[in-house]
Amino acid sequence: MKRADFSAETKRIIASRAAYRCSFPRCNATLIGPGMEPDQVDNIGECAHIYAAGKKGPRCNHNLRAEDLQKPENGIFLCVKHHTLIDKHKGAKYPAETLMLYKQMHEHRISEELGHISYPLMWVKRITVVESPLLKTGMSYDFTKSTIIAGTNGTGKSILMEYVYTALSGVFSLREKRSRVKLRIEMSNPIWQDVICIIENQSVKYEIKGQLLTFCPFSINIIYLRESNGRVKGDLINWIGAQMGESRSFVKSLIDGADLSHSYLVSNVWMETVRKRPYEEIRVKLKKRDDDKAHASWTLGQFSGTERYSVLFDLVIGYLRQMSRYKNTLLLIDWSQINTFDSGLMNHYFKLFHDSSSYFQTIAVMHTLWKDVDWSGWNMIKMTKAENLDVKLR
């Protein structure tokens, strides 16, 4: 394979997004400044490949095309010292997932300096299985800003998502009610925080430096899109809430607070109360983005299934983009309805998930990766029964 080197324009983008400073944690060295002559600029930084540019380079990924390796998403701006450090021993100490997180954390810090955001970022970096009746002990799963968990049925994808949600929310959410699960959680803040999570007897506890806590030490707002149990009764407010396991009051806040400037289908959404007694019923009304009629409106009930799911995504993403400017936010997706989307919808939404102006972290489960979707910059966790499940205990 021919080396997939960065173009001059791509290097400029990578360096500019890093503010021409080293992206390695706690380095932050300025790598651009005046040259020898009054009209010269001296740039001593280097654009390193996250996944190797050639088949013999560190962190080689044979599944990526040359054009994917040449995109800005695959580059991290470093000083010479740290570029050398990450490539030593074929990059074994600094896997691609770690470098993606370094890049994203650094760009977050630059955004904060520009006045975009003003809170300490906290994303989940790694979860290690210490004890579990289902997943193999010792398995570690690395996460970045945008992570896909891929695998066929029965490989443990949903189990891992349940562990992530329970550990980071402090709310027991395992199908195996009598399980004893012990996890090591590493967070980025940007200093790594190492916490032990113990899930037992339908309760969640945490251990930090030998001290046992009965409350969740993480301040993270989580939206968890998952399968609803059976037919949902009531109006479409209830239906939206069932997809996230949230209350009616939360759904109302979501509708009122969603920024729809980047939506796919909906340009405006509002609620109209149909009745209050004997029970409250609210009609969700919308205006389509491509509707030329000034006063035309639709109800969510008039939409097809796929359109309804698209509206839900528009609302959730719009709400998360607003919330994540002020609070640490995580989106979890383990929801089969996503498979009703075509590649155009998938590209639109997954680009927004990974966009640097969306400050929330995304972890999504998929059966297979869509070939027509641009996965540049996404971290991939591929799960198999042999590698991830402890079949002896099942």
URJO-V910315 format. One line per field, one symbol per residue. burial: 1 if it has 9 or more other C-alpha atoms within 8 Angstrom, else 0. Layout:
# URJO-V910315
burial: ???
This chain:
# URJO-V910315
burial: 0001000001101110110111110001001101100000000011111111111011110000010111110111111101100111001101111111111111110111000010001111111111111111101001111111111100111011111111111111010000111111111111001111111100011111000010010001110111010001001111111111110101110110111100111111111010000001111111111000000001110010011111111111111111111111111111100000101011111011110001111111110000000000111010111001110000
